[in-house]
């Protein structure tokens, strides 16, 4: 827990998501500067809304591959450098579907604090293909580029996937911890779908001193049900909370903006102690 505490002083951390508009090479109708403008507006809304940290993700670069398209890497690096210049708060990156090398390299260059690895110890089938965990490779590469201060947030039984290794959540968590994940992420089955309280309690019991992060479906209405160390929030901060706005793929299109008022409300509810 020490490395996590060093990066995050708060006991219950809110990590806001910036989902980049489609990056270079994905036919984005927006110009480069327009992508940057939207990126910075979302980042500023999260920071001014009171989140503890921000994670950047190439969510709308569909279809996803195991490693990022070469055309997107300099574009994403540039955005991350601008994010670091804007804020000193902890920053992280996730590159879908499972490009840990690019994520770690960008994190090193931009002085980020953590990366998210969707498939660390599992084997999953997705609409984009089958991906196998590469925990050893992740840890070895982090050491190779002298980036051992960058935390590894590892999903366990990640959303949007069929799990090809049939085992309990606890067994998967124990493997992730044994293979040096700095924190584990628990999700529901889909974006906007929260994990069960039972799963979260099981994760906390199994993880012991390793932080447990909730990665989907957390709202002001359910957050106090959960005992967790951090909450990753993305789609909930967009739009006006009208279910009719959802398209049920990424919940919102890349045009949807982070609403500062929703960020502030969420942070306020989380930081208010239970009576």
Residue pairs with C-beta under 8 A, 6 or more apart in sequence:
1 209
1 210
1 211
3 149
3 151
3 182
4 151
4 182
4 183
4 211
4 229
7 53
7 90
7 113
7 114
7 151
8 52
8 53
8 90
8 230
10 52
11 229
12 228
12 229
12 230
12 231
12 270
12 271
13 52
13 53
13 229
13 230
13 231
14 50
14 51
14 52
14 53
14 230
14 231
14 233
14 266
14 267
14 270
15 51
15 52
15 53
15 54
15 55
15 92
15 213
15 230
15 231
15 232
15 233
16 46
16 49
16 51
16 53
16 54
16 55
16 233
16 234
16 237
16 258
16 263
17 54
17 55
17 56
17 57
17 59
17 232
17 233
17 234
17 237
18 39
18 42
18 43
18 46
18 54
18 55
18 56
18 57
18 83
18 258
19 42
19 57
19 59
19 60
19 234
19 250
19 254
20 35
20 39
20 56
20 57
20 58
20 59
20 60
20 61
20 76
20 79
20 254
21 28
21 30
21 34
21 35
21 38
21 39
21 60
21 254
21 255
22 28
22 30
22 35
22 60
22 61
22 62
22 254
23 35
23 58
23 61
23 69
23 71
23 72
23 75
23 76
24 32
24 71
24 72
24 74
24 75
25 69
25 70
25 71
25 72
26 60
26 61
26 62
26 69
26 72
28 35
30 38
32 75
35 75
35 79
36 78
36 79
36 82
38 254
38 255
38 257
39 79
39 82
39 83
40 82
40 86
41 257
41 258
42 257
42 258
43 54
43 83
43 86
43 87
44 86
45 237
45 257
45 258
45 259
45 260
45 263
46 54
46 237
46 258
46 263
47 54
47 86
47 87
47 89
48 260
49 237
49 258
49 260
49 261
49 262
49 263
49 264
49 267
50 263
50 264
50 267
50 268
51 89
51 233
51 263
51 267
52 89
52 90
52 230
53 89
53 90
53 91
53 92
53 113
53 114
54 83
54 87
54 89
54 90
54 91
54 92
55 91
55 92
55 93
55 94
55 114
55 116
55 232
56 76
56 79
56 80
56 83
56 91
56 92
56 93
56 94
57 93
57 94
57 95
57 96
57 116
57 234
58 64
58 68
58 72
58 76
58 94
58 95
58 96
59 96
59 234
59 250
59 254
60 250
60 254
61 68
61 69
61 72
61 96
63 127
63 128
64 96
64 97
64 128
65 97
65 128
65 129
66 97
66 98
66 99
66 129
66 131
67 98
67 99
67 101
67 102
68 76
68 95
68 99
68 102
73 102
73 106
76 93
76 95
76 102
76 106
77 106
77 109
77 110
80 91
80 93
80 106
80 107
80 109
80 110
80 112
81 109
81 110
83 91
83 110
84 91
84 110
84 111
84 112
90 113
90 114
91 110
91 112
91 113
91 114
92 107
92 112
92 113
92 114
92 115
92 116
92 151
92 153
93 103
93 106
93 107
93 110
93 112
93 115
93 116
94 103
94 115
94 116
94 117
94 118
95 102
95 103
95 106
96 118
97 118
97 119
97 126
97 128
97 129
97 131
98 117
98 118
98 119
98 131
98 134
100 115
100 117
100 134
100 137
100 138
100 141
101 141
103 115
103 116
103 117
104 115
104 138
104 141
104 142
104 145
104 147
104 150
105 145
106 112
107 113
107 114
107 115
107 147
107 150
108 145
108 146
108 147
108 150
112 150
113 150
113 151
114 150
114 151
114 152
114 153
114 182
114 183
115 150
115 151
115 152
115 153
116 153
116 154
116 155
116 185
117 138
117 152
117 153
117 154
117 155
117 181
118 131
118 155
118 158
119 131
119 132
119 133
119 134
119 155
119 158
119 161
120 133
120 134
120 135
120 138
120 152
120 154
120 155
120 156
120 176
120 179
120 181
121 133
121 135
121 154
121 156
121 172
121 175
121 176
121 179
122 132
122 133
122 155
122 156
122 157
122 158
122 161
122 163
122 164
122 165
122 172
123 130
123 131
123 132
123 133
123 163
123 164
123 165
124 130
124 131
124 158
124 161
124 162
124 163
124 164
125 161
125 162
125 164
126 160
126 161
126 162
127 160
130 164
135 154
135 175
135 176
135 179
135 180
135 181
136 179
138 152
139 152
139 179
139 180
142 148
142 150
142 152
151 182
151 183
152 180
152 181
152 182
152 183
153 181
153 182
153 183
153 184
153 185
153 213
154 176
154 181
154 182
154 183
154 184
154 185
155 184
155 185
155 187
155 215
156 169
156 172
156 173
156 176
156 184
156 185
156 186
156 203
157 163
157 169
157 172
157 186
157 187
158 185
158 187
159 187
159 188
159 189
159 190
159 191
159 193
159 215
159 216
160 189
160 190
160 191
165 172
169 186
169 199
169 202
169 203
169 206
170 202
170 203
170 205
170 206
173 184
173 203
173 206
173 207
174 206
176 184
177 184
177 207
177 210
181 210
182 210
182 211
183 210
183 211
183 212
183 213
183 229
183 230
184 203
184 207
184 210
184 211
184 212
184 213
185 213
185 214
185 215
185 232
186 195
186 199
186 200
186 203
186 212
186 213
186 214
186 215
186 228
187 193
187 195
187 214
187 215
187 216
187 217
188 194
188 195
188 196
188 216
188 217
190 216
191 216
191 217
191 234
191 235
191 250
191 251
192 216
192 217
192 235
192 236
192 246
192 251
193 216
193 217
194 214
194 216
194 217
194 218
194 219
194 222
195 214
195 215
195 216
195 217
195 226
197 225
197 226
200 212
200 214
200 226
200 227
200 228
201 227
203 212
204 212
204 227
204 228
211 229
211 230
212 228
212 229
212 230
213 228
213 229
213 230
213 231
213 232
214 226
214 228
214 230
214 231
214 232
215 232
216 232
218 226
218 231
218 232
218 233
218 236
219 236
219 266
220 265
220 266
220 269
223 231
223 266
223 269
223 270
224 269
224 274
231 270
233 266
235 250
235 251
235 252
236 262
236 266
237 258
237 259
237 262
237 263
237 266
238 251
238 252
238 256
238 257
238 258
238 259
238 262
239 245
239 252
239 256
239 259
240 259
241 262
245 252
245 256
246 252
247 253
